[in-house]
Amino acid sequence: MPKTSARLLSMLSLLQARRDWPGALLAERLDISPRTVRRDVDRLRELGYPIATMKGPDGGYRLDAGSELPPLLFDDDQAVALAVALQIATTSGAGIEEAAMRALHTVRQVMPSRLRRRIDTLRVTAVDTPEISVDGDVLLALGAAVHAREVLRFDYPGSSTPRRAEPHHLVTWHGRWYLVAWDLDRSDWRTFRADRITPRTPTGPRFTPRDLPAADVATFVASKFRGSSGTGEWPCRGEVILDLPATTVAHYVRDGVVEEVGPDRCRLVLGSWSWAGLAASIGRFDADIEVVGPAELKEAFALLARRYAHAARI
């Protein structure tokens, strides 16, 4: 029979795995008597775990929510997932960065060495919260290559041969995971979607990291997707007045500035990769538009007006 401490941990793990446990089934899984089950449940309650007793012919137990947070058990995959989530939270801008950093430090301290090594190789730059899931083994493989500064070989859609790149950062941007890397075959910086990467083993030789052509990785990624030259700002940025409440417009604007100027009017400052693209983006609001500036935005509206009028005549 296992020692009491090991048996208690096994029982706690089972209670966390499912909502209700009949006493007889719990005794069978732990290979102990129903009487020992009752004693161990009492011990866990003394340690602060809120275990409720279920009435009925068979009886049973349930781990309920309590007034305080007791120690928790995580399997390997849960521990890695928790560490990744906490890394993202440390740069979330939600006001929980310090708490997330302390929680990450606490989790790392109690991890077995095999998991700690995996987590230490995974460094994430969270520009925003990812929404598209990526296989955990892929993320760990990419993180390990970044940490070890080893050339990464991988398959990627659209390429008939394996790609070779020097991986520099693992980044989240607009709901997706990206690998920022120097493409050895194209001699240029690239961003690769992590959910499309299939790493190959073994990795290549070690490399000396190059300097990013931007102040930091977040600015670099923003510049890449906005078509700007390393500043992170949109190359085209304009200001308009919309005949819509600010609360309505703000709901659909991700990185613009919305300011109320009246009960049903607002000022919108927005950017895009082109003036025509900016005009089209603003035009999606079903409201009258007054262009504040610049002149290029007015010209883009005039251009789209001619195109739309022509399309309506065809």
C-alpha positions in Angstrom: 0.0 0.0 0.0 1.4 3.4 -0.9 2.4 5.8 1.8 -0.2 8.2 3.1 1.2 11.3 1.5 1.5 9.7 -1.9 -2.0 8.2 -1.5 -3.4 11.7 -0.7 -1.9 13.2 -3.8 -3.3 10.4 -5.9 -6.7 10.9 -4.4 -6.5 14.7 -4.9 -5.5 14.1 -8.6 -8.6 11.9 -9.1 -10.9 14.3 -7.4 -9.7 17.1 -9.7 -10.1 14.9 -12.8 -13.9 14.5 -12.6 -16.8 16.1 -10.7 -18.3 13.1 -8.7 -16.6 10.0 -7.4 -18.6 7.1 -5.9 -16.8 6.0 -2.7 -16.5 2.4 -3.9 -15.0 3.4 -7.2 -12.5 5.7 -5.5 -11.5 2.9 -3.2 -11.0 0.6 -6.2 -8.9 3.0 -8.2 -6.6 3.7 -5.1 -6.6 0.0 -4.1 -7.6 0.9 -0.5 -10.6 0.1 1.7 -13.7 2.4 1.9 -12.7 3.1 5.5 -9.3 4.4 4.4 -11.0 6.5 1.7 -13.1 8.2 4.5 -9.9 8.8 6.6 -8.0 10.3 3.6 -10.9 12.5 2.7 -10.9 13.9 6.3 -7.1 14.5 6.0 -7.6 16.5 2.8 -10.3 18.5 4.4 -8.0 19.4 7.3 -5.5 20.6 4.6 -8.1 23.0 3.3 -9.6 21.1 0.4 -13.4 21.5 0.3 -14.5 17.9 -0.3 -18.3 17.4 -0.1 -19.9 14.1 0.7 -22.7 13.0 -1.6 -25.7 11.2 -0.1 -27.3 8.1 -1.7 -27.1 4.3 -1.8 -23.5 4.3 -2.9 -22.3 7.6 -1.5 -19.4 9.5 -2.9 -17.3 12.6 -2.9 -16.9 15.9 -4.8 -14.2 18.5 -4.8 -16.2 21.8 -4.4 -15.1 25.4 -4.6 -13.9 26.8 -1.3 -13.3 30.2 0.3 -9.5 29.9 -0.1 -7.3 28.5 -2.9 -5.7 25.3 -1.7 -2.6 23.7 -3.4 -3.4 22.3 -6.9 -2.0 19.4 -8.9 -1.3 19.7 -12.6 -0.2 17.0 -15.1 2.7 17.8 -17.5 0.5 19.2 -20.3 -1.5 21.4 -17.9 1.7 22.8 -16.3 3.2 23.7 -19.7 -0.1 25.3 -20.8 -0.3 27.3 -17.5 3.2 28.6 -17.9 2.6 29.7 -21.5 -0.6 31.5 -20.5 1.1 33.3 -17.7 3.9 34.4 -20.0 1.3 36.0 -22.3 -0.4 37.6 -19.3 2.9 39.3 -18.3 2.6 41.6 -21.3 -1.2 41.7 -21.7 -1.7 45.3 -20.6 -4.6 44.2 -18.4 -3.1 45.4 -15.1 -2.2 41.9 -14.0 1.4 41.8 -15.3 3.1 41.8 -11.9 0.8 39.2 -10.5 1.2 37.0 -13.6 5.0 37.3 -13.3 4.9 36.2 -9.6 2.5 33.3 -10.5 4.9 32.2 -13.2 7.8 32.3 -10.8 5.8 30.2 -8.3 4.8 27.6 -10.8 8.3 27.3 -12.2 9.8 26.8 -8.7 7.7 23.7 -8.0 8.0 22.2 -11.5 10.1 19.0 -11.9 13.4 19.7 -13.7 12.2 18.1 -16.9 9.3 20.5 -17.2 11.3 23.5 -16.0 13.8 23.0 -18.9 11.0 22.9 -21.4 9.4 26.1 -20.0 12.7 27.9 -19.8 13.3 27.5 -23.6 9.9 29.0 -24.4 9.9 32.8 -24.5 6.9 34.5 -25.9 6.4 38.1 -27.0 2.7 38.8 -26.5 1.6 41.7 -28.7 -2.0 40.6 -28.1 -3.9 37.5 -27.0 -3.7 34.6 -29.4 -7.0 33.1 -30.6 -5.7 30.4 -33.1 -4.5 27.3 -31.3 -1.1 25.8 -32.1 0.2 22.3 -31.2 2.0 22.6 -27.9 4.9 20.4 -29.1 5.4 22.8 -32.1 5.5 25.8 -29.8 8.0 24.1 -27.5 10.2 23.1 -30.5 10.2 26.6 -31.9 10.9 28.0 -28.4 13.8 25.6 -27.9 15.3 26.6 -31.3 15.0 30.3 -30.4 16.5 29.7 -27.0 19.4 27.6 -28.3 20.0 29.9 -31.3 20.0 27.0 -33.7 19.0 27.2 -37.4 15.5 25.8 -37.8 14.5 23.5 -40.6 10.8 23.2 -41.3 8.1 22.5 -43.8 5.8 25.3 -44.7 2.8 25.5 -47.1 3.7 26.9 -50.6 7.3 25.7 -50.4 8.3 22.5 -52.1 11.6 22.2 -50.1 12.2 22.6 -46.4 12.7 26.2 -45.2 15.9 27.3 -43.3 15.7 30.2 -40.9 17.4 31.7 -37.9 14.6 31.9 -35.3 14.6 35.0 -33.2 11.2 35.5 -31.5 7.9 33.7 -30.9 5.2 36.3 -31.1 1.4 36.6 -30.8 -0.2 39.1 -33.1 -3.9 39.6 -34.0 -5.0 36.3 -32.6 -2.2 34.2 -34.2 1.2 32.8 -33.3 4.1 33.8 -35.4 7.8 33.0 -35.6 10.0 36.0 -36.4 13.1 34.7 -38.2 15.9 35.6 -40.7 15.1 33.5 -43.8 18.5 32.1 -44.9 17.3 31.2 -48.4 15.7 34.7 -49.1 18.2 36.7 -47.1 15.5 38.7 -45.4 13.4 38.9 -42.3 10.2 36.9 -42.4 7.2 36.2 -40.1 5.9 32.6 -40.3 2.6 31.4 -39.0 3.4 28.9 -36.2 0.2 26.9 -36.9 1.6 26.2 -40.5 5.1 25.2 -39.4 6.1 21.5 -39.2 9.6 21.5 -37.6 12.2 19.1 -38.9 14.8 17.4 -36.7 17.6 17.7 -36.1 18.0 21.5 -36.0 20.9 23.2 -37.8 24.1 24.8 -36.5 24.1 27.6 -33.9 24.1 31.2 -35.2 24.8 34.7 -33.9 21.6 36.7 -33.6 21.1 39.6 -36.0 19.7 42.9 -35.0 16.1 43.5 -35.8 15.4 46.4 -38.2 13.2 48.0 -35.6 13.3 49.2 -32.0 11.8 46.0 -30.6 10.1 42.9 -31.8 6.5 44.3 -31.3 7.3 47.3 -33.4 8.9 45.1 -36.1 5.9 42.8 -36.3 3.5 45.8 -36.4 5.6 47.3 -39.2 5.6 44.1 -41.2 1.8 43.8 -41.2 1.2 47.5 -41.7 3.6 48.0 -44.5 5.6 50.7 -42.7 9.3 51.0 -42.5 10.1 49.9 -39.0 8.2 52.5 -37.0 5.2 50.3 -36.2 2.8 53.0 -37.5 0.5 52.8 -40.4 1.9 54.4 -43.6 -1.4 56.2 -44.1 -3.3 57.8 -41.3 -6.3 60.1 -41.5 -9.0 61.8 -39.4 -12.7 62.1 -40.1 -16.0 63.1 -38.3 -18.7 60.4 -38.4 -22.4 61.0 -37.8 -22.5 58.1 -35.3 -22.2 57.8 -31.5 -18.6 57.2 -30.3 -19.8 54.0 -28.4 -21.0 52.5 -31.7 -17.8 53.2 -33.7 -15.4 52.2 -30.9 -16.9 48.7 -30.9 -15.6 48.1 -34.5 -12.3 49.9 -34.3 -9.3 47.9 -33.2 -6.4 50.3 -33.1 -7.9 53.7 -34.0 -8.8 56.6 -31.7 -12.4 57.4 -31.2 -13.5 60.7 -29.5 -17.0 61.9 -28.8 -17.8 65.3 -30.3 -21.6 65.3 -29.8 -24.5 63.1 -28.9 -24.5 61.3 -32.3 -21.1 62.4 -33.7 -17.5 61.3 -33.1 -14.0 61.9 -34.3 -12.2 58.9 -35.7 -8.4 58.7 -36.3 -7.5 55.6 -38.1 -4.6 54.1 -40.1 -4.2 51.7 -43.1 -1.6 50.4 -45.6 -3.0 52.7 -48.3 -5.2 55.8 -48.7 -7.8 53.9 -50.7 -7.8 51.1 -48.1 -8.3 53.7 -45.3 -11.2 55.3 -47.2 -12.8 52.0 -47.8 -12.3 51.0 -44.1 -14.0 54.3 -43.0 -16.7 53.9 -45.6 -18.0 50.7 -44.0 -19.7 52.8 -41.4 -23.2 53.5 -42.5 -23.0 57.3 -41.8 -22.2 60.6 -43.3 -18.4 61.4 -43.3 -16.6 64.7 -43.0 -12.9 64.4 -43.8 -10.7 66.5 -41.5 -7.5 65.5 -43.3 -5.1 65.0 -44.9 -5.8 65.8 -48.5 -4.7 62.4 -49.6 -7.7 60.9 -47.8 -10.1 63.2 -49.5 -8.6 62.2 -52.9 -9.0 58.6 -52.0 -12.7 59.1 -51.2 -13.1 60.8 -54.5 -11.4 57.9 -56.3 -13.6 55.4 -54.6 -16.7 57.4 -55.4 -15.9 57.3 -59.1 -15.2 53.6 -59.0 -18.4 52.9 -57.0 -20.5 55.0 -59.4 -19.0 53.2 -62.4 -19.7 49.8 -60.7 -23.3 50.9 -60.1 -23.8 51.7 -63.8 -22.6 48.3 -65.1 
